[in-house]
Every structure is written in structure tokens, then in C-alpha cells.
Amino acid sequence: MQTRLVGLIVDSVEEVLRVPRSAIEPPPSVGTMAGAEFTQGVGRIDDRLLILVDLSRLLLAREAA
């Protein structure tokens, strides 16, 4: 995050993917999804939809709280 080194601890990882920029679409603007302010976009790979989280926004919001 900018000039700071940040680490995350997670319970488990099932898969790691590289999503090409061409497969990323803007987040949908319809409705109000909980956490939508932290959504960076939606990735489409084959028949899968992947919600991409903006970690900078998520971590900054947690730090502010």
C-alpha cells in the first residue's frame, strides 16, 4: 500500500489466479451490495465471475475505524 508494507493472514487459500485486465469489468452499479465500496471490479474467466476486492480501500477503512 503506497509506501507501507502490508501483510494479510487468511484461514485458507483454494486457488490463486492471474486475471488479465481484458477480463475485468467495472463493478455493477445496480443495487446496493454490502461492501460494494471495496469492490474494484468483476473478473470473467470461462464460466466464472470473480469479485475483485480493492485491498487499499478495505485496509484504509479498517485502519480508520
MMTF fields as JSON, N, C-alpha, C and O atoms, coordinates in Angstrom:
{
  "mmtfVersion": "1.0.0",
  "mmtfProducer": "UNKNOWN",
  "numBonds": 259,
  "numAtoms": 260,
  "numGroups": 65,
  "numChains": 1,
  "numModels": 1,
  "chainsPerModel": [1],
  "groupsPerChain": [65],
  "chainIdList": ["A"],
  "bondAtomList": [4, 2, 8, 6, 12, 10, 16, 14, 20, 18, 24, 22, 28, 26, 32, 30, 36, 34, 40, 38, 44, 42, 48, 46, 52, 50, 56, 54, 60, 58, 64, 62, 68, 66, 72, 70, 76, 74, 80, 78, 84, 82, 88, 86, 92, 90, 96, 94, 100, 98, 104, 102, 108, 106, 112, 110, 116, 114, 120, 118, 124, 122, 128, 126, 132, 130, 136, 134, 140, 138, 144, 142, 148, 146, 152, 150, 156, 154, 160, 158, 164, 162, 168, 166, 172, 170, 176, 174, 180, 178, 184, 182, 188, 186, 192, 190, 196, 194, 200, 198, 204, 202, 208, 206, 212, 210, 216, 214, 220, 218, 224, 222, 228, 226, 232, 230, 236, 234, 240, 238, 244, 242, 248, 246, 252, 250, 256, 254],
  "bondOrderList": [1, 1, 1, 1, 1, 1, 1, 1, 1, 1, 1, 1, 1, 1, 1, 1, 1, 1, 1, 1, 1, 1, 1, 1, 1, 1, 1, 1, 1, 1, 1, 1, 1, 1, 1, 1, 1, 1, 1, 1, 1, 1, 1, 1, 1, 1, 1, 1, 1, 1, 1, 1, 1, 1, 1, 1, 1, 1, 1, 1, 1, 1, 1, 1],
  "groupList": [{"groupName": "MET", "atomNameList": ["N", "CA", "C", "O"], "elementList": ["N", "C", "C", "O"], "formalChargeList": [0, 0, 0, 0], "bondAtomList": [1, 0, 2, 1, 3, 2], "bondOrderList": [1, 1, 2], "singleLetterCode": "M", "chemCompType": "L-PEPTIDE LINKING"}, {"groupName": "GLN", "atomNameList": ["N", "CA", "C", "O"], "elementList": ["N", "C", "C", "O"], "formalChargeList": [0, 0, 0, 0], "bondAtomList": [1, 0, 2, 1, 3, 2], "bondOrderList": [1, 1, 2], "singleLetterCode": "Q", "chemCompType": "L-PEPTIDE LINKING"}, {"groupName": "THR", "atomNameList": ["N", "CA", "C", "O"], "elementList": ["N", "C", "C", "O"], "formalChargeList": [0, 0, 0, 0], "bondAtomList": [1, 0, 2, 1, 3, 2], "bondOrderList": [1, 1, 2], "singleLetterCode": "T", "chemCompType": "L-PEPTIDE LINKING"}, {"groupName": "ARG", "atomNameList": ["N", "CA", "C", "O"], "elementList": ["N", "C", "C", "O"], "formalChargeList": [0, 0, 0, 0], "bondAtomList": [1, 0, 2, 1, 3, 2], "bondOrderList": [1, 1, 2], "singleLetterCode": "R", "chemCompType": "L-PEPTIDE LINKING"}, {"groupName": "LEU", "atomNameList": ["N", "CA", "C", "O"], "elementList": ["N", "C", "C", "O"], "formalChargeList": [0, 0, 0, 0], "bondAtomList": [1, 0, 2, 1, 3, 2], "bondOrderList": [1, 1, 2], "singleLetterCode": "L", "chemCompType": "L-PEPTIDE LINKING"}, {"groupName": "VAL", "atomNameList": ["N", "CA", "C", "O"], "elementList": ["N", "C", "C", "O"], "formalChargeList": [0, 0, 0, 0], "bondAtomList": [1, 0, 2, 1, 3, 2], "bondOrderList": [1, 1, 2], "singleLetterCode": "V", "chemCompType": "L-PEPTIDE LINKING"}, {"groupName": "GLY", "atomNameList": ["N", "CA", "C", "O"], "elementList": ["N", "C", "C", "O"], "formalChargeList": [0, 0, 0, 0], "bondAtomList": [1, 0, 2, 1, 3, 2], "bondOrderList": [1, 1, 2], "singleLetterCode": "G", "chemCompType": "PEPTIDE LINKING"}, {"groupName": "ILE", "atomNameList": ["N", "CA", "C", "O"], "elementList": ["N", "C", "C", "O"], "formalChargeList": [0, 0, 0, 0], "bondAtomList": [1, 0, 2, 1, 3, 2], "bondOrderList": [1, 1, 2], "singleLetterCode": "I", "chemCompType": "L-PEPTIDE LINKING"}, {"groupName": "ASP", "atomNameList": ["N", "CA", "C", "O"], "elementList": ["N", "C", "C", "O"], "formalChargeList": [0, 0, 0, 0], "bondAtomList": [1, 0, 2, 1, 3, 2], "bondOrderList": [1, 1, 2], "singleLetterCode": "D", "chemCompType": "L-PEPTIDE LINKING"}, {"groupName": "SER", "atomNameList": ["N", "CA", "C", "O"], "elementList": ["N", "C", "C", "O"], "formalChargeList": [0, 0, 0, 0], "bondAtomList": [1, 0, 2, 1, 3, 2], "bondOrderList": [1, 1, 2], "singleLetterCode": "S", "chemCompType": "L-PEPTIDE LINKING"}, {"groupName": "GLU", "atomNameList": ["N", "CA", "C", "O"], "elementList": ["N", "C", "C", "O"], "formalChargeList": [0, 0, 0, 0], "bondAtomList": [1, 0, 2, 1, 3, 2], "bondOrderList": [1, 1, 2], "singleLetterCode": "E", "chemCompType": "L-PEPTIDE LINKING"}, {"groupName": "PRO", "atomNameList": ["N", "CA", "C", "O"], "elementList": ["N", "C", "C", "O"], "formalChargeList": [0, 0, 0, 0], "bondAtomList": [1, 0, 2, 1, 3, 2], "bondOrderList": [1, 1, 2], "singleLetterCode": "P", "chemCompType": "L-PEPTIDE LINKING"}, {"groupName": "ALA", "atomNameList": ["N", "CA", "C", "O"], "elementList": ["N", "C", "C", "O"], "formalChargeList": [0, 0, 0, 0], "bondAtomList": [1, 0, 2, 1, 3, 2], "bondOrderList": [1, 1, 2], "singleLetterCode": "A", "chemCompType": "L-PEPTIDE LINKING"}, {"groupName": "PHE", "atomNameList": ["N", "CA", "C", "O"], "elementList": ["N", "C", "C", "O"], "formalChargeList": [0, 0, 0, 0], "bondAtomList": [1, 0, 2, 1, 3, 2], "bondOrderList": [1, 1, 2], "singleLetterCode": "F", "chemCompType": "L-PEPTIDE LINKING"}],
  "groupTypeList": [0, 1, 2, 3, 4, 5, 6, 4, 7, 5, 8, 9, 5, 10, 10, 5, 4, 3, 5, 11, 3, 9, 12, 7, 10, 11, 11, 11, 9, 5, 6, 2, 0, 12, 6, 12, 10, 13, 2, 1, 6, 5, 6, 3, 7, 8, 8, 3, 4, 4, 7, 4, 5, 8, 4, 9, 3, 4, 4, 4, 12, 3, 10, 12, 12],
  "groupIdList": [1, 2, 3, 4, 5, 6, 7, 8, 9, 10, 11, 12, 13, 14, 15, 16, 17, 18, 19, 20, 21, 22, 23, 24, 25, 26, 27, 28, 29, 30, 31, 32, 33, 34, 35, 36, 37, 38, 39, 40, 41, 42, 43, 44, 45, 46, 47, 48, 49, 50, 51, 52, 53, 54, 55, 56, 57, 58, 59, 60, 61, 62, 63, 64, 65],
  "secStructList": [7, 6, 6, 1, 7, 7, 7, 7, 7, 7, 1, 7, 7, 7, 7, 7, 7, 7, 7, 7, 4, 4, 4, 3, 3, 7, 7, 7, 7, 1, 1, 7, 7, 6, 6, 4, 4, 4, 3, 3, 3, 3, 3, 3, 3, 6, 6, 3, 3, 3, 3, 3, 3, 7, 2, 2, 2, 2, 2, 2, 2, 2, 2, 2, 7],
  "xCoordList": [0.851, 0.0, 0.889, 1.494, 0.949, 1.748, 3.167, 3.923, 3.556, 4.929, 5.045, 6.141, 3.931, 3.954, 3.833, 3.097, 4.566, 4.485, 3.338, 3.265, 2.444, 1.252, 1.178, 1.475, 0.786, 0.591, -0.8, -1.396, -1.32, -2.636, -2.517, -1.744, -3.277, -3.364, -4.74, -5.754, -4.773, -6.037, -6.169, -5.174, -7.397, -7.642, -7.2, -6.613, -7.48, -7.088, -7.137, -7.78, -6.443, -6.441, -6.814, -6.219, -7.791, -8.208, -7.572, -7.31, -7.322, -6.801, -6.223, -6.738, -5.171, -4.575, -4.673, -4.254, -5.227, -5.435, -4.803, -4.726, -4.361, -3.974, -5.126, -5.475, -5.7, -6.839, -6.348, -5.915, -6.411, -5.973, -6.867, -8.073, -6.254, -7.03, -8.217, -9.268, -8.049, -9.128, -10.338, -11.427, -10.164, -11.26, -11.922, -12.835, -11.471, -12.021, -12.996, -12.686, -14.18, -15.215, -15.446, -15.157, -15.965, -16.276, -17.324, -18.104, -17.345, -18.363, -19.754, -19.917, -20.758, -22.117, -22.611, -22.321, -23.347, -23.866, -25.319, -25.931, -25.867, -27.262, -27.336, -26.581, -28.253, -28.451, -27.376, -26.431, -27.545, -26.579, -26.111, -26.796, -24.966, -24.392, -23.548, -22.816, -23.642, -22.819, -21.357, -20.961, -20.553, -19.143, -18.84, -17.7, -19.838, -19.632, -18.55, -17.891, -18.361, -17.345, -15.923, -14.981, -15.768, -14.458, -14.262, -13.222, -15.248, -15.182, -14.466, -14.86, -13.414, -12.64, -13.195, -13.096, -13.773, -14.322, -14.774, -14.739, -15.198, -15.645, -14.819, -14.757, -14.19, -13.409, -14.238, -14.979, -14.11, -14.806, -13.755, -12.991, -13.735, -12.836, -13.672, -14.245, -13.738, -14.577, -16.001, -16.602, -16.551, -17.934, -17.978, -18.981, -16.907, -16.823, -16.845, -16.312, -17.468, -17.428, -16.645, -16.928, -15.673, -14.822, -14.951, -14.759, -15.27, -15.345, -13.942, -13.324, -13.444, -12.094, -12.18, -12.855, -11.502, -11.543, -10.398, -9.266, -10.694, -9.684, -9.099, -9.661, -7.971, -7.381, -6.971, -7.036, -6.555, -6.188, -7.353, -7.197, -8.521, -9.707, -10.13, -10.485, -10.091, -10.5, -9.602, -10.095, -8.302, -7.376, -7.388, -7.278, -7.519, -7.602, -8.849, -8.801, -9.975, -11.222, -11.092, -11.56, -10.471, -10.272, -9.345, -9.568, -8.297, -7.349, -8.02, -7.751, -8.886, -9.594, -10.529, -10.729, -11.106, -12.028, -11.219, -11.786],
  "yCoordList": [-1.18, 0.0, 1.233, 1.591, 1.846, 3.055, 2.816, 2.101, 3.365, 3.216, 2.257, 2.053, 1.666, 0.767, -0.683, -1.007, -1.549, -2.973, -3.53, -3.274, -4.29, -4.805, -6.307, -6.795, -7.036, -8.471, -8.849, -8.151, -9.939, -10.426, -11.863, -12.648, -12.199, -13.576, -14.085, -13.46, -15.211, -15.792, -17.207, -17.852, -17.677, -19.026, -20.093, -21.104, -19.869, -20.849, -20.207, -19.178, -20.842, -20.413, -21.621, -22.689, -21.46, -22.568, -22.502, -23.532, -21.279, -21.141, -19.74, -18.779, -19.633, -18.342, -18.188, -19.071, -17.068, -16.841, -15.532, -14.575, -15.497, -14.239, -13.876, -14.627, -12.722, -12.283, -11.204, -10.139, -11.465, -10.44, -9.203, -9.301, -8.049, -6.795, -6.834, -6.259, -7.505, -7.572, -8.348, -8.231, -9.136, -9.932, -9.226, -9.776, -8.007, -7.275, -6.209, -5.4, -6.228, -5.235, -4.382, -4.822, -3.157, -2.325, -3.015, -3.828, -2.696, -3.292, -2.849, -1.734, -3.706, -3.319, -2.157, -2.091, -1.253, -0.09, -0.285, 0.624, -1.448, -1.722, -2.278, -3.181, -1.732, -2.249, -1.77, -1.08, -2.154, -1.795, -3.065, -3.603, -3.528, -4.732, -4.342, -3.354, -5.106, -4.842, -4.968, -5.961, -3.969, -3.989, -3.519, -3.629, -2.995, -2.576, -1.509, -1.416, -0.707, 0.347, -0.222, 0.494, -1.496, -2.137, -2.984, -3.623, -2.992, -3.797, -3.018, -1.902, -3.616, -2.979, -3.307, -2.498, -4.48, -4.883, -6.333, -6.983, -6.821, -8.207, -8.852, -8.349, -9.962, -10.695, -11.817, -12.499, -12.001, -13.094, -14.027, -13.644, -15.26, -16.277, -17.516, -18.102, -17.91, -19.03, -18.79, -17.778, -19.686, -19.53, -19.032, -19.225, -18.395, -17.938, -16.423, -15.73, -15.916, -14.492, -14.353, -15.041, -13.474, -13.268, -11.826, -10.908, -11.612, -10.264, -9.873, -10.569, -8.766, -8.301, -7.22, -6.205, -7.45, -6.556, -5.547, -5.915, -4.284, -3.235, -3.215, -2.593, -3.897, -4.028, -2.69, -2.523, -1.743, -0.425, 0.215, 0.703, 0.22, 0.815, 0.032, 0.618, -1.266, -2.112, -1.904, -1.734, -1.915, -1.758, -0.346, -0.173, 0.668, 2.036, 2.264, 2.964, 1.672, 1.818, 1.142, 1.688, -0.027, -0.734, 0.059, 0.137, 0.649, 1.42, 2.663, 3.034, 3.294, 4.49, 4.155, 4.97, 2.944, 2.535, 2.192, 1.821],
  "zCoordList": [0.0, 0.0, 0.0, 1.011, -1.114, -1.321, -0.808, -1.467, 0.309, 0.798, 1.976, 2.498, 2.404, 3.559, 3.123, 2.191, 3.809, 3.562, 4.396, 5.598, 3.771, 4.444, 4.224, 3.134, 5.252, 5.133, 5.591, 6.411, 5.073, 5.453, 5.93, 5.381, 6.943, 7.405, 7.006, 7.316, 6.324, 5.872, 6.425, 6.755, 6.521, 7.03, 6.039, 6.425, 4.779, 3.762, 2.382, 2.176, 1.447, 0.047, -0.786, -0.639, -1.657, -2.504, -3.88, -4.502, -4.359, -5.714, -5.875, -5.305, -6.639, -6.972, -8.484, -9.232, -8.931, -10.365, -10.809, -10.038, -12.034, -12.677, -13.602, -14.511, -13.354, -14.155, -15.117, -14.678, -16.421, -17.378, -17.304, -17.076, -17.499, -17.45, -18.415, -18.134, -19.537, -20.528, -20.009, -20.571, -18.948, -18.376, -17.199, -16.584, -16.878, -15.731, -16.205, -17.079, -15.605, -15.909, -14.675, -13.562, -14.847, -13.686, -12.815, -13.31, -11.523, -10.663, -11.105, -11.6, -10.933, -11.329, -10.473, -9.278, -11.08, -10.355, -9.937, -9.376, -10.204, -9.869, -8.449, -8.089, -7.645, -6.297, -5.337, -5.72, -4.087, -3.058, -2.374, -1.504, -2.763, -2.202, -0.992, -1.043, 0.092, 1.261, 0.866, 0.256, 1.209, 0.863, -0.541, -0.992, -1.25, -2.646, -2.767, -3.802, -1.731, -1.798, -1.853, -2.193, -1.523, -1.565, -2.826, -2.987, -3.711, -4.925, -6.025, -6.363, -6.579, -7.637, -9.01, -9.932, -9.151, -10.429, -10.384, -9.339, -11.536, -11.67, -12.77, -13.892, -12.439, -13.431, -14.028, -13.321, -15.318, -16.003, -16.598, -17.483, -16.094, -16.623, -16.895, -15.977, -18.151, -18.585, -18.11, -18.472, -17.316, -16.846, -15.406, -14.719, -14.939, -13.553, -13.466, -14.333, -12.409, -12.08, -10.784, -9.803, -10.784, -9.618, -9.159, -9.956, -7.904, -7.353, -6.909, -6.103, -7.433, -7.122, -6.043, -6.216, -4.952, -3.801, -3.896, -4.21, -3.627, -3.587, -2.176, -1.275, -1.988, -0.659, -0.059, 1.159, -0.876, -0.353, 0.366, 1.485, -0.26, 0.367, 1.605, 2.628, 1.506, 2.622, 3.839, 4.953, 3.632, 4.745, 5.312, 6.526, 4.461, 4.951, 5.788, 6.799, 5.368, 6.122, 7.478, 8.477, 7.541, 8.815, 9.734, 10.942, 9.142, 9.924, 10.52, 11.663, 9.745, 10.211, 11.365, 12.266, 11.334, 12.402, 13.633, 14.661]
}
